[in-house]
Amino acid sequence: MIFLRAPQITTSSTARLSAIGGLGRLASPFATGGRSGAGGLGRIRLSVPTAGCALGGTFAPPLASACAPSSVAGSTFVAAYPD
């Protein structure tokens, strides 16, 4: 999880912010239970006022509506600062 909380957040057009899950753990010959899952979508949460927000670049999971507060499943969660 990536959580950024500030009165102003700016990312450039070349920025890349990713919380995509990893591959998980491979099976071990020394432990029972087998291998773990493939990792998840990951979570990014931003807490920023709309007036102090300028987001460019690539977000994974993606932004639902740029700097507007949003809690769409599968997207970066954006809340109004200081939430």
N, C-alpha and C positions, 0 to 999 in steps of 0.2 A: 504494500500500500504506500502510496505517495500522498502526503497531506501538506498543502501549502496554504498558510493563513497570513495575510498581510493586507495593509490598507492600499497597496498598489502591487500588481503583478503584471510584468511585461515579458513576453517571449518574442524572439525575432522570427522572421519567416523561415529561417533555416533550423530553428530549434526542433528537438525531438524529445518528447517526454513519454516514456513507456513503462507500464507496470504489468505487461503481459507475463503470465506465469511461465515457469520453466518446464523442463521435461519430466520432472519428478525423479524419484530415486529408483535406480535399477535394482533388480532382485539380487540378494546377497546369498552366496552359498553357505554362509554362517548364521543366517537368521531365518526365522519362519515368517510367513505372511506374504511373501512374494514382493513384486514391485508396486510402487505407489502409482497414483494417478498421473495424468499428463499435465497437471497445472491448470490454472484457470485464466480467465480473462484479465484478472488483476483489477486494482481499484486506484483511481486518482480522485482526490477530493480537493477542491479549491474553495477558499473562503476569502472573497474579495468584493469590494463595492463595484458596481457596474462602471461608475465614473473613473475608477482607478485601475481598470482592466483593459489590457491590449494583448490579445493572444494570437500569435501567429505560429506557423510551423505545424508539426504533426503530433497528435495526441493519440495514445493507444492505451485504453479504450478512447474512442473519438469524442470530441465535444458535440453535444446535442444542439446547442444554440449559442455558440461563442461565449460571451461574458454574461449572458442572462442567467439568473438562477434556474437550475434544472436538476431533476432527479430521475431522468429517464434510464431505465434498466439497460445495462450494456454500454453506457456512456460515462464520460467523466462527470462527476457530481460537482455542481457549482452552487454555492450558497452565498448569500449576502453577508459580507463582513460585519460583525465578528463571529457569526455562527460557525 
